[in-house]
Amino acid sequence: QPSPWIGRDPTAVFAGLPLSSRSPPTLVMTFGSKTVREGERACVWSRDGSARLVDGPRRLFLCLQRLEVLPKHSAGNVEYLEVRRRDGTVIILPGPAARFFDPVEDISVHVREARLIDASEALVVYRHTANKVGEPHVERRVVLGPARFIPSADEWVHEFEWSGVPQDGSKTTYQPKALRFTKLRVIPASAYHNVSEVRTNDDTLITVKLMLFFELRDVEKMLDATNDPIGDFINAASADVIAFCAGVSYETFLNETHRLNELDTFAQLCVRAQHIGYDITKVVFRGFQAGAKLQAMHDNAIQERTRLRLLEETQAQEQRQADAALAAETRRAAQQAELETGQAQQRAQLSMVSVKAQLAERRLQDEAEIERQARAAEQRLAEQQAHSAELLATMREMKAMGVDLTKVLVSQHEAPDKVIKLDTGAAPAAEGKKSLLSAIQLNL
């Protein structure tokens, strides 16, 4: 009976199957021919057990021979080929690469994914070597990201088994070896932890809730000093909390919970972290929980304190509002007084300007009146001088004509109100010669 492989494409039979699960197709023929296509490779087995590899394109004539089409394995940029030879060696071919399975030399050819490490991760890799005297030796190195890691044939990657959160547990419970990984994170991280049933010195049981912040500083030191840093942190933090609560009462604990946010309280935790290559950057106290009855009493006390504080804040707010209203009223009165003062000053300044203008106008009027009166007085004086001169000239003429001037003047003023006599003090004139001044009398 002819083989079911005759006339069929062997690669089509395995389409959709993973490469690791493919079995090489075999053609058993008595007489016939077969074509090996370009890009394919086949192994021809003879009856004596010998084999020969044939690369396509090629046309083969088979006589009592078995034809095995060899699968081709290829790896991309983020993959590599792992070839296990029958002599026990392992060949690693980084991608991109391709290789045909060799049934004579190879046991298996597998496509593996390369380990991609980002900037926040690291791999711990071990390698078999020999020391200076030729004895077997194992070396360890740390591969820091970002990198694409493809192990060589004699290398393997360290797998960490740390305490972690179980799949069915909360984020504050930890189980040994629950966290398994190969990529070690070298950036700051955090962990939640509840220290349960801590007893104060007055026999009060409480649960203290913490959040730990830590950062890996020395990978080599961590690998040499511990195999479970998270477990070390949990134990050290629990010891510090137990020591803190053992020295205080419940009331004191309520008043000093702020100390659980200080690194000085967690001396054992900080020392242990430095010993294994870590730094504890911060510890955050997330609160606590007591027994049901004590917690109910504590909640009632908190509610009462909150109510009183809110009442106090409400009253204080009302007082602040009243103070603000009074201050606003005071400012408004001060502004009103300032405005009125300014208006009064403005009116006074306007009145002063008006008075100054009136005084200036009055001064100008007075100066004009004085000037007018001075001109009038000068005019009267000039007229009087002219009249006196004319009168004097007339009297001189009358005297020259022998007229008695005294009688003339007396006749002009028969009843004088006043008589002013001018006495020059001169010697009496000769008889029959009277001086002019001695004869002059002013009749007023």
C-alpha positions as a Markdown table, in Angstrom:
| # | Residue | x | y | z |
|---|---|---|---|---|
| 1 | Gln | 0.0 | 0.0 | 0.0 |
| 2 | Pro | 1.5 | 3.4 | -1.0 |
| 3 | Ser | 2.4 | 5.9 | 1.8 |
| 4 | Pro | -0.2 | 8.6 | 2.7 |
| 5 | Trp | 2.6 | 11.2 | 2.3 |
| 6 | Ile | 2.9 | 10.6 | -1.5 |
| 7 | Gly | 1.7 | 13.6 | -3.5 |
| 8 | Arg | 1.2 | 15.8 | -0.4 |
| 9 | Asp | 3.2 | 18.7 | 1.0 |
| 10 | Pro | 4.6 | 17.6 | 4.3 |
| 11 | Thr | 4.8 | 21.2 | 5.7 |
| 12 | Ala | 1.0 | 21.7 | 5.1 |
| 13 | Val | 0.2 | 18.8 | 7.6 |
| 14 | Phe | 1.8 | 20.7 | 10.5 |
| 15 | Ala | 0.5 | 24.2 | 9.7 |
| 16 | Gly | -0.9 | 25.9 | 12.8 |
| 17 | Leu | 1.1 | 23.6 | 15.2 |
| 18 | Pro | 3.9 | 25.0 | 17.4 |
| 19 | Leu | 7.3 | 24.1 | 16.2 |
| 20 | Ser | 8.2 | 22.2 | 19.4 |
| 21 | Ser | 5.2 | 19.8 | 18.8 |
| 22 | Arg | 5.9 | 19.0 | 15.2 |
| 23 | Ser | 7.2 | 15.6 | 14.3 |
| 24 | Pro | 9.3 | 15.2 | 11.1 |
| 25 | Pro | 7.1 | 13.9 | 8.2 |
| 26 | Thr | 8.4 | 10.6 | 6.8 |
| 27 | Leu | 7.8 | 9.1 | 3.3 |
| 28 | Val | 8.3 | 5.4 | 2.8 |
| 29 | Met | 8.7 | 4.5 | -0.8 |
| 30 | Thr | 9.7 | 1.4 | -2.7 |
| 31 | Phe | 10.2 | 3.0 | -6.1 |
| 32 | Gly | 9.4 | 6.6 | -7.1 |
| 33 | Ser | 10.6 | 10.1 | -7.2 |
| 34 | Lys | 10.2 | 13.1 | -5.0 |
| 35 | Thr | 11.0 | 16.8 | -5.4 |
| 36 | Val | 12.7 | 18.8 | -2.6 |
| 37 | Arg | 11.6 | 22.4 | -3.1 |
| 38 | Glu | 13.9 | 25.4 | -2.9 |
| 39 | Gly | 14.3 | 26.5 | 0.7 |
| 40 | Glu | 13.6 | 23.0 | 2.0 |
| 41 | Arg | 15.9 | 20.3 | 3.4 |
| 42 | Ala | 15.3 | 16.6 | 3.5 |
| 43 | Cys | 17.0 | 13.6 | 5.0 |
| 44 | Val | 17.2 | 10.4 | 2.9 |
| 45 | Trp | 17.5 | 7.2 | 5.1 |
| 46 | Ser | 18.8 | 4.1 | 3.5 |
| 47 | Arg | 18.1 | 0.5 | 4.5 |
| 48 | Asp | 21.5 | 0.2 | 6.1 |
| 49 | Gly | 20.7 | 3.1 | 8.5 |
| 50 | Ser | 22.8 | 5.7 | 6.8 |
| 51 | Ala | 21.5 | 9.1 | 6.1 |
| 52 | Arg | 22.2 | 12.0 | 3.7 |
| 53 | Leu | 20.9 | 15.5 | 3.7 |
| 54 | Val | 19.5 | 17.0 | 0.5 |
| 55 | Asp | 18.9 | 20.7 | 0.0 |
| 56 | Gly | 16.3 | 21.9 | -2.5 |
| 57 | Pro | 15.6 | 22.5 | -5.2 |
| 58 | Arg | 16.3 | 18.9 | -6.3 |
| 59 | Arg | 14.5 | 15.9 | -7.8 |
| 60 | Leu | 15.2 | 12.6 | -6.0 |
| 61 | Phe | 14.6 | 9.0 | -7.1 |
| 62 | Leu | 14.0 | 6.7 | -4.2 |
| 63 | Cys | 14.4 | 3.0 | -4.1 |
| 64 | Leu | 13.7 | 1.2 | -0.8 |
| 65 | Gln | 14.6 | 4.5 | 1.0 |
| 66 | Arg | 12.8 | 6.7 | 3.4 |
| 67 | Leu | 12.5 | 10.5 | 2.9 |
| 68 | Glu | 12.2 | 12.8 | 5.9 |
| 69 | Val | 11.4 | 16.5 | 5.3 |
| 70 | Leu | 13.2 | 18.4 | 8.0 |
| 71 | Pro | 11.4 | 21.3 | 9.8 |
| 72 | Lys | 13.0 | 24.7 | 9.7 |
| 73 | His | 13.1 | 26.7 | 12.9 |
| 74 | Ser | 13.5 | 30.5 | 12.8 |
| 75 | Ala | 13.9 | 33.1 | 15.6 |
| 76 | Gly | 13.1 | 36.8 | 15.4 |
| 77 | Asn | 14.9 | 39.8 | 17.0 |
| 78 | Val | 13.6 | 39.0 | 20.5 |
| 79 | Glu | 14.1 | 35.2 | 20.2 |
| 80 | Tyr | 16.9 | 32.7 | 20.0 |
| 81 | Leu | 17.3 | 29.1 | 19.0 |
| 82 | Glu | 18.3 | 26.5 | 21.5 |
| 83 | Val | 19.8 | 23.4 | 19.7 |
| 84 | Arg | 20.5 | 20.3 | 21.9 |
| 85 | Arg | 23.0 | 18.0 | 20.2 |
| 86 | Arg | 23.3 | 14.3 | 20.7 |
| 87 | Asp | 26.8 | 14.7 | 22.0 |
| 88 | Gly | 25.4 | 16.7 | 25.0 |
| 89 | Thr | 26.3 | 20.1 | 23.9 |
| 90 | Val | 23.9 | 23.0 | 23.5 |
| 91 | Ile | 24.1 | 25.6 | 20.8 |
| 92 | Ile | 22.5 | 29.1 | 21.3 |
| 93 | Leu | 21.8 | 31.1 | 18.2 |
| 94 | Pro | 20.6 | 34.7 | 18.9 |
| 95 | Gly | 17.9 | 35.9 | 16.5 |
| 96 | Pro | 17.3 | 36.7 | 13.9 |
| 97 | Ala | 18.4 | 33.2 | 12.9 |
| 98 | Ala | 17.1 | 30.1 | 11.1 |
| 99 | Arg | 18.2 | 26.4 | 11.3 |
| 100 | Phe | 17.0 | 23.1 | 10.0 |
| 101 | Phe | 16.6 | 20.2 | 12.4 |
| 102 | Asp | 19.3 | 17.6 | 11.8 |
| 103 | Pro | 18.0 | 14.2 | 12.8 |
| 104 | Val | 21.6 | 12.8 | 12.9 |
| 105 | Glu | 23.2 | 15.4 | 15.1 |
| 106 | Asp | 20.3 | 17.1 | 16.9 |
| 107 | Ile | 18.0 | 16.0 | 19.7 |
| 108 | Ser | 15.8 | 19.1 | 19.5 |
| 109 | Val | 15.6 | 22.6 | 18.3 |
| 110 | His | 13.5 | 25.0 | 20.3 |
| 111 | Val | 12.6 | 28.7 | 19.7 |
| 112 | Arg | 13.0 | 30.6 | 23.0 |
| 113 | Glu | 12.1 | 34.1 | 23.9 |
| 114 | Ala | 14.9 | 36.4 | 24.9 |
| 115 | Arg | 14.5 | 38.1 | 28.3 |
| 116 | Leu | 13.9 | 41.9 | 27.8 |
| 117 | Ile | 15.1 | 43.9 | 30.8 |
| 118 | Asp | 13.9 | 47.5 | 31.2 |
| 119 | Ala | 15.8 | 50.2 | 33.0 |
| 120 | Ser | 14.2 | 49.4 | 36.4 |
| 121 | Glu | 15.1 | 45.7 | 36.3 |
| 122 | Ala | 18.1 | 43.4 | 36.6 |
| 123 | Leu | 18.9 | 39.7 | 36.1 |
| 124 | Val | 21.1 | 37.5 | 38.2 |
| 125 | Val | 23.0 | 35.1 | 36.0 |
| 126 | Tyr | 25.2 | 32.1 | 37.0 |
| 127 | Arg | 27.8 | 30.5 | 34.8 |
| 128 | His | 29.9 | 27.3 | 35.0 |
| 129 | Thr | 33.6 | 28.0 | 34.7 |
| 130 | Ala | 36.9 | 26.6 | 36.0 |
| 131 | Asn | 39.2 | 28.3 | 38.4 |
| 132 | Lys | 42.9 | 28.8 | 38.0 |
| 133 | Val | 43.7 | 25.2 | 39.1 |
| 134 | Gly | 41.0 | 23.7 | 36.8 |
| 135 | Glu | 38.4 | 23.0 | 39.4 |
| 136 | Pro | 34.7 | 23.6 | 38.5 |
| 137 | His | 33.6 | 27.0 | 39.6 |
| 138 | Val | 30.4 | 29.0 | 39.3 |
| 139 | Glu | 30.5 | 32.7 | 38.6 |
| 140 | Arg | 27.7 | 35.2 | 39.3 |
| 141 | Arg | 27.0 | 38.4 | 37.5 |
| 142 | Val | 24.2 | 41.0 | 37.5 |
| 143 | Val | 22.8 | 42.2 | 34.2 |
| 144 | Leu | 21.3 | 45.6 | 34.5 |
| 145 | Gly | 18.7 | 47.0 | 32.0 |
| 146 | Pro | 17.8 | 48.2 | 29.6 |
| 147 | Ala | 19.1 | 45.1 | 27.7 |
| 148 | Arg | 18.1 | 42.0 | 25.7 |
| 149 | Phe | 19.5 | 39.0 | 27.5 |
| 150 | Ile | 20.2 | 35.7 | 25.7 |
| 151 | Pro | 21.9 | 33.1 | 27.9 |
| 152 | Ser | 24.8 | 31.1 | 26.7 |
| 153 | Ala | 24.9 | 27.3 | 26.9 |
| 154 | Asp | 26.5 | 27.2 | 30.3 |
| 155 | Glu | 24.5 | 30.0 | 31.9 |
| 156 | Trp | 21.2 | 30.0 | 33.9 |
| 157 | Val | 19.1 | 32.7 | 35.5 |
| 158 | His | 18.5 | 32.9 | 39.2 |
| 159 | Glu | 14.9 | 32.5 | 40.2 |
| 160 | Phe | 13.9 | 34.4 | 43.3 |
| 161 | Glu | 11.4 | 33.0 | 45.9 |
| 162 | Trp | 10.3 | 35.7 | 48.3 |
| 163 | Ser | 7.5 | 36.1 | 50.7 |
| 164 | Gly | 4.5 | 37.5 | 48.8 |
| 165 | Val | 0.8 | 38.1 | 48.9 |
| 166 | Pro | -1.1 | 34.8 | 48.3 |
| 167 | Gln | -3.6 | 34.8 | 45.4 |
| 168 | Asp | -6.5 | 34.3 | 47.8 |
| 169 | Gly | -5.3 | 36.7 | 50.5 |
| 170 | Ser | -5.3 | 40.4 | 51.1 |
| 171 | Lys | -2.5 | 42.8 | 50.3 |
| 172 | Thr | -1.4 | 42.8 | 54.0 |
| 173 | Thr | -0.9 | 39.1 | 54.4 |
| 174 | Tyr | 2.3 | 37.3 | 53.3 |
| 175 | Gln | 3.2 | 33.7 | 52.5 |
| 176 | Pro | 6.7 | 32.4 | 52.2 |
| 177 | Lys | 7.8 | 31.7 | 48.6 |
| 178 | Ala | 4.6 | 33.0 | 47.2 |
| 179 | Leu | 6.4 | 35.6 | 45.1 |
| 180 | Arg | 8.4 | 33.9 | 42.3 |
| 181 | Phe | 10.2 | 35.9 | 39.6 |
| 182 | Thr | 13.5 | 36.2 | 37.7 |
| 183 | Lys | 13.6 | 40.0 | 37.0 |
| 184 | Leu | 14.7 | 41.9 | 40.0 |
| 185 | Arg | 13.3 | 45.4 | 40.4 |
| 186 | Val | 16.0 | 48.0 | 41.4 |
| 187 | Ile | 13.7 | 51.0 | 41.7 |
| 188 | Pro | 12.0 | 52.2 | 44.9 |
| 189 | Ala | 9.1 | 49.9 | 46.0 |
| 190 | Ser | 6.6 | 49.7 | 48.8 |
| 191 | Ala | 4.8 | 47.0 | 50.8 |
| 192 | Tyr | 1.8 | 46.9 | 53.1 |
| 193 | His | 2.1 | 45.2 | 56.5 |
| 194 | Asn | -0.2 | 44.8 | 59.4 |
| 195 | Val | 1.3 | 43.9 | 62.8 |
| 196 | Ser | -1.5 | 41.9 | 64.4 |
| 197 | Glu | -2.3 | 41.4 | 68.1 |
| 198 | Val | 0.3 | 43.8 | 69.6 |
| 199 | Arg | -0.1 | 44.2 | 73.3 |
| 200 | Thr | 0.4 | 47.5 | 75.2 |
| 201 | Asn | 1.7 | 47.7 | 78.7 |
| 202 | Asp | -1.9 | 47.9 | 80.0 |
| 203 | Asp | -2.8 | 44.6 | 78.2 |
| 204 | Thr | -4.7 | 46.2 | 75.2 |
| 205 | Leu | -4.5 | 44.2 | 72.0 |
| 206 | Ile | -4.3 | 46.3 | 68.8 |
| 207 | Thr | -3.4 | 45.8 | 65.2 |
| 208 | Val | -0.9 | 48.3 | 63.8 |
| 209 | Lys | -1.1 | 49.1 | 60.0 |
| 210 | Leu | 2.1 | 50.1 | 58.3 |
| 211 | Met | 3.3 | 50.9 | 54.8 |
| 212 | Leu | 7.1 | 50.4 | 54.1 |
| 213 | Phe | 9.0 | 52.2 | 51.4 |
| 214 | Phe | 12.4 | 50.7 | 50.5 |
| 215 | Glu | 15.0 | 50.8 | 47.7 |
| 216 | Leu | 17.6 | 48.2 | 46.6 |
| 217 | Arg | 21.1 | 49.7 | 46.7 |
| 218 | Asp | 23.5 | 46.8 | 46.4 |
| 219 | Val | 22.4 | 43.7 | 44.5 |
| 220 | Glu | 25.5 | 41.7 | 45.4 |
| 221 | Lys | 25.1 | 42.4 | 49.1 |
| 222 | Met | 21.5 | 41.4 | 49.0 |
| 223 | Leu | 22.3 | 38.1 | 47.3 |
| 224 | Asp | 25.0 | 37.3 | 49.9 |
| 225 | Ala | 23.0 | 38.3 | 52.9 |
| 226 | Thr | 19.4 | 37.1 | 52.4 |
| 227 | Asn | 17.1 | 35.0 | 50.3 |
| 228 | Asp | 13.9 | 36.8 | 51.3 |
| 229 | Pro | 14.2 | 40.5 | 51.9 |
| 230 | Ile | 10.4 | 41.0 | 52.2 |
| 231 | Gly | 10.4 | 38.4 | 55.0 |
| 232 | Asp | 13.2 | 40.2 | 56.7 |
| 233 | Phe | 11.4 | 43.5 | 56.5 |
| 234 | Ile | 8.2 | 42.1 | 57.9 |
| 235 | Asn | 10.0 | 40.5 | 60.9 |
| 236 | Ala | 12.1 | 43.5 | 61.7 |
| 237 | Ala | 9.1 | 45.9 | 61.4 |
| 238 | Ser | 7.0 | 43.7 | 63.6 |
| 239 | Ala | 9.8 | 43.6 | 66.2 |
| 240 | Asp | 10.0 | 47.4 | 66.3 |
| 241 | Val | 6.3 | 47.8 | 66.6 |
| 242 | Ile | 6.1 | 45.3 | 69.4 |
| 243 | Ala | 8.9 | 47.0 | 71.3 |
| 244 | Phe | 7.2 | 50.4 | 70.8 |
| 245 | Cys | 3.8 | 49.3 | 72.1 |
| 246 | Ala | 5.2 | 47.3 | 75.0 |
| 247 | Gly | 6.5 | 50.5 | 76.6 |
| 248 | Val | 3.3 | 52.6 | 76.4 |
| 249 | Ser | -0.3 | 52.4 | 77.5 |
| 250 | Tyr | -3.3 | 52.5 | 75.2 |
| 251 | Glu | -3.9 | 56.2 | 75.9 |
| 252 | Thr | -0.3 | 57.0 | 75.4 |
| 253 | Phe | -0.3 | 55.1 | 72.2 |
| 254 | Leu | -3.2 | 57.2 | 70.9 |
| 255 | Asn | -1.2 | 60.4 | 71.7 |
| 256 | Glu | 2.1 | 59.2 | 70.2 |
| 257 | Thr | 1.0 | 57.4 | 67.0 |
| 258 | His | 3.0 | 60.1 | 65.1 |
| 259 | Arg | 6.2 | 58.4 | 66.2 |
| 260 | Leu | 5.3 | 55.4 | 64.0 |
| 261 | Asn | 5.9 | 57.7 | 61.0 |
| 262 | Glu | 9.5 | 58.3 | 62.1 |
| 263 | Leu | 12.4 | 56.1 | 61.1 |
| 264 | Asp | 14.0 | 56.5 | 64.6 |
| 265 | Thr | 11.2 | 54.2 | 65.9 |
| 266 | Phe | 12.2 | 51.4 | 63.5 |
| 267 | Ala | 15.8 | 51.0 | 64.4 |
| 268 | Gln | 15.9 | 47.2 | 63.8 |
| 269 | Leu | 14.2 | 47.5 | 60.4 |
| 270 | Cys | 16.8 | 50.1 | 59.3 |
| 271 | Val | 19.7 | 48.1 | 60.5 |
| 272 | Arg | 18.5 | 44.9 | 58.9 |
| 273 | Ala | 17.8 | 46.7 | 55.6 |
| 274 | Gln | 21.3 | 48.2 | 55.5 |
| 275 | His | 22.8 | 44.8 | 56.2 |
| 276 | Ile | 21.1 | 43.2 | 53.2 |
| 277 | Gly | 21.8 | 46.1 | 50.8 |
| 278 | Tyr | 18.5 | 48.0 | 51.1 |
| 279 | Asp | 17.6 | 51.5 | 52.3 |
| 280 | Ile | 14.3 | 52.1 | 54.2 |
| 281 | Thr | 13.3 | 55.5 | 52.8 |
| 282 | Lys | 10.0 | 56.0 | 54.7 |
| 283 | Val | 7.5 | 54.2 | 57.0 |
| 284 | Val | 3.9 | 55.4 | 57.0 |
| 285 | Phe | 1.5 | 54.7 | 59.8 |
| 286 | Arg | -1.8 | 53.8 | 58.2 |
| 287 | Gly | -3.8 | 53.5 | 61.4 |
| 288 | Phe | -4.7 | 50.8 | 63.9 |
| 289 | Gln | -7.5 | 48.6 | 64.9 |
| 290 | Ala | -8.4 | 47.4 | 68.4 |
| 291 | Gly | -10.9 | 44.9 | 69.8 |
| 292 | Ala | -14.6 | 45.1 | 68.9 |
| 293 | Lys | -15.7 | 46.7 | 72.3 |
| 294 | Leu | -12.7 | 48.9 | 72.7 |
| 295 | Gln | -13.0 | 49.9 | 69.1 |
| 296 | Ala | -16.6 | 50.8 | 69.6 |
| 297 | Met | -15.7 | 52.9 | 72.6 |
| 298 | His | -12.9 | 54.5 | 70.7 |
| 299 | Asp | -15.2 | 55.2 | 67.8 |
| 300 | Asn | -17.8 | 56.8 | 70.1 |
| 301 | Ala | -15.1 | 58.9 | 71.7 |
| 302 | Ile | -13.9 | 60.0 | 68.2 |
| 303 | Gln | -17.4 | 60.9 | 67.2 |
| 304 | Glu | -17.9 | 63.0 | 70.4 |
| 305 | Arg | -14.6 | 64.7 | 69.9 |
| 306 | Thr | -15.4 | 65.3 | 66.3 |
| 307 | Arg | -18.9 | 66.8 | 67.2 |
| 308 | Leu | -17.3 | 69.1 | 69.8 |
| 309 | Arg | -14.6 | 70.1 | 67.4 |
| 310 | Leu | -17.2 | 70.9 | 64.7 |
| 311 | Leu | -19.2 | 72.8 | 67.2 |
| 312 | Glu | -16.2 | 74.8 | 68.3 |
| 313 | Glu | -15.2 | 75.4 | 64.7 |
| 314 | Thr | -18.8 | 76.6 | 64.0 |
| 315 | Gln | -18.8 | 79.0 | 66.9 |
| 316 | Ala | -15.3 | 80.2 | 65.9 |
| 317 | Gln | -16.5 | 80.7 | 62.4 |
| 318 | Glu | -19.5 | 82.7 | 63.6 |
| 319 | Gln | -17.2 | 84.8 | 65.8 |
| 320 | Arg | -14.9 | 85.4 | 62.9 |
| 321 | Gln | -17.8 | 86.4 | 60.7 |
| 322 | Ala | -19.0 | 88.9 | 63.5 |
| 323 | Asp | -15.4 | 90.2 | 63.8 |
| 324 | Ala | -15.2 | 90.6 | 60.1 |
| 325 | Ala | -18.5 | 92.4 | 59.9 |
| 326 | Leu | -17.4 | 94.7 | 62.8 |
| 327 | Ala | -14.1 | 95.3 | 61.1 |
| 328 | Ala | -15.8 | 96.1 | 57.9 |
| 329 | Glu | -18.1 | 98.5 | 59.6 |
| 330 | Thr | -15.2 | 100.2 | 61.4 |
| 331 | Arg | -13.4 | 100.5 | 58.1 |
| 332 | Arg | -16.5 | 101.9 | 56.5 |
| 333 | Ala | -16.9 | 104.5 | 59.3 |
| 334 | Ala | -13.3 | 105.4 | 59.0 |
| 335 | Gln | -13.6 | 105.8 | 55.3 |
| 336 | Gln | -16.8 | 107.9 | 55.7 |
| 337 | Ala | -15.0 | 110.1 | 58.3 |
| 338 | Glu | -12.0 | 110.4 | 56.0 |
| 339 | Leu | -14.3 | 111.3 | 53.1 |
| 340 | Glu | -16.2 | 113.9 | 55.1 |
| 341 | Thr | -12.8 | 115.4 | 56.4 |
| 342 | Gly | -11.6 | 115.6 | 52.8 |
| 343 | Gln | -14.8 | 117.3 | 51.7 |
| 344 | Ala | -14.6 | 119.8 | 54.6 |
| 345 | Gln | -10.9 | 120.5 | 53.7 |
| 346 | Gln | -11.9 | 121.0 | 50.1 |
| 347 | Arg | -14.7 | 123.4 | 51.1 |
| 348 | Ala | -12.3 | 125.3 | 53.4 |
| 349 | Gln | -9.8 | 125.5 | 50.6 |
| 350 | Leu | -12.4 | 126.7 | 48.2 |
| 351 | Ser | -13.6 | 129.3 | 50.8 |
| 352 | Met | -10.0 | 130.4 | 51.5 |
| 353 | Val | -9.5 | 130.8 | 47.7 |
| 354 | Ser | -12.8 | 132.8 | 47.5 |
| 355 | Val | -11.8 | 135.0 | 50.5 |
| 356 | Lys | -8.4 | 135.6 | 49.0 |
| 357 | Ala | -10.0 | 136.6 | 45.7 |
| 358 | Gln | -12.3 | 139.0 | 47.5 |
| 359 | Leu | -9.5 | 140.5 | 49.5 |
| 360 | Ala | -7.5 | 140.9 | 46.4 |
| 361 | Glu | -10.4 | 142.5 | 44.7 |
| 362 | Arg | -11.0 | 144.8 | 47.7 |
| 363 | Arg | -7.3 | 145.7 | 47.8 |
| 364 | Leu | -7.4 | 146.6 | 44.2 |
| 365 | Gln | -10.5 | 148.7 | 44.8 |
| 366 | Asp | -8.9 | 150.4 | 47.8 |
| 367 | Glu | -5.7 | 151.1 | 45.8 |
| 368 | Ala | -7.8 | 152.5 | 43.0 |
| 369 | Glu | -9.8 | 154.7 | 45.5 |
| 370 | Ile | -6.6 | 155.9 | 47.2 |
| 371 | Glu | -5.1 | 156.7 | 43.8 |
| 372 | Arg | -8.3 | 158.6 | 42.9 |
| 373 | Gln | -8.4 | 160.5 | 46.1 |
| 374 | Ala | -4.7 | 161.3 | 45.8 |
| 375 | Arg | -5.3 | 162.7 | 42.3 |
| 376 | Ala | -8.3 | 164.6 | 43.6 |
| 377 | Ala | -6.3 | 166.0 | 46.5 |
| 378 | Glu | -3.5 | 167.0 | 44.1 |
| 379 | Gln | -6.0 | 168.6 | 41.9 |
| 380 | Arg | -7.6 | 170.5 | 44.8 |
| 381 | Leu | -4.2 | 171.5 | 46.1 |
| 382 | Ala | -3.2 | 172.8 | 42.7 |
| 383 | Glu | -6.5 | 174.7 | 42.5 |
| 384 | Gln | -5.9 | 176.1 | 46.0 |
| 385 | Gln | -2.3 | 177.1 | 45.1 |
| 386 | Ala | -3.6 | 178.8 | 41.9 |
| 387 | His | -6.3 | 180.6 | 43.9 |
| 388 | Ser | -3.9 | 181.6 | 46.6 |
| 389 | Ala | -1.5 | 182.9 | 44.0 |
| 390 | Glu | -4.2 | 184.8 | 42.3 |
| 391 | Leu | -5.4 | 186.2 | 45.6 |
| 392 | Leu | -1.9 | 187.1 | 46.6 |
| 393 | Ala | -1.4 | 188.9 | 43.3 |
| 394 | Thr | -4.7 | 190.8 | 43.8 |
| 395 | Met | -3.7 | 191.8 | 47.3 |
| 396 | Arg | -0.4 | 193.0 | 46.1 |
| 397 | Glu | -2.0 | 195.1 | 43.5 |
| 398 | Met | -4.5 | 196.5 | 46.1 |
| 399 | Lys | -1.7 | 197.3 | 48.5 |
| 400 | Ala | 0.1 | 199.0 | 45.8 |
| 401 | Met | -2.9 | 201.1 | 45.3 |
| 402 | Gly | -3.0 | 201.9 | 49.1 |
| 403 | Val | -6.0 | 199.8 | 50.0 |
| 404 | Asp | -6.1 | 198.6 | 53.6 |
| 405 | Leu | -6.0 | 194.9 | 53.1 |
| 406 | Thr | -7.1 | 194.1 | 56.7 |
| 407 | Lys | -10.3 | 195.9 | 56.3 |
| 408 | Val | -10.9 | 194.2 | 53.0 |
| 409 | Leu | -10.4 | 190.8 | 54.5 |
| 410 | Val | -12.5 | 191.6 | 57.6 |
| 411 | Ser | -15.2 | 192.9 | 55.4 |
| 412 | Gln | -15.2 | 189.6 | 53.6 |
| 413 | His | -15.6 | 187.7 | 56.8 |
| 414 | Glu | -17.4 | 189.9 | 59.3 |
| 415 | Ala | -18.1 | 187.2 | 61.8 |
| 416 | Pro | -15.2 | 184.7 | 61.6 |
| 417 | Asp | -15.5 | 181.5 | 63.5 |
| 418 | Lys | -11.8 | 181.5 | 64.3 |
| 419 | Val | -9.1 | 184.1 | 64.1 |
| 420 | Ile | -5.5 | 182.9 | 63.5 |
| 421 | Lys | -2.9 | 185.5 | 63.9 |
| 422 | Leu | 0.5 | 185.0 | 62.5 |
| 423 | Asp | 3.2 | 186.5 | 64.6 |
| 424 | Thr | 6.6 | 186.3 | 62.9 |
| 425 | Gly | 8.4 | 187.6 | 65.8 |
| 426 | Ala | 10.1 | 190.4 | 63.7 |
| 427 | Ala | 10.8 | 193.9 | 65.0 |
| 428 | Pro | 8.0 | 196.4 | 64.7 |
| 429 | Ala | 8.0 | 198.3 | 61.4 |
| 430 | Ala | 8.5 | 201.9 | 61.1 |
| 431 | Glu | 5.5 | 204.1 | 61.7 |
| 432 | Gly | 3.4 | 204.3 | 58.7 |
| 433 | Lys | 4.9 | 201.1 | 57.2 |
| 434 | Lys | 3.1 | 197.9 | 58.2 |
| 435 | Ser | 4.4 | 194.5 | 57.1 |
| 436 | Leu | 2.2 | 192.4 | 54.9 |
| 437 | Leu | 2.4 | 189.3 | 57.2 |
| 438 | Ser | 1.6 | 191.3 | 60.3 |
| 439 | Ala | -1.6 | 192.4 | 58.7 |
| 440 | Ile | -2.7 | 189.1 | 57.5 |
| 441 | Gln | -5.4 | 187.3 | 59.6 |
| 442 | Leu | -7.0 | 184.1 | 58.6 |
| 443 | Asn | -10.7 | 184.2 | 59.2 |
| 444 | Leu | -12.2 | 180.7 | 59.5 |
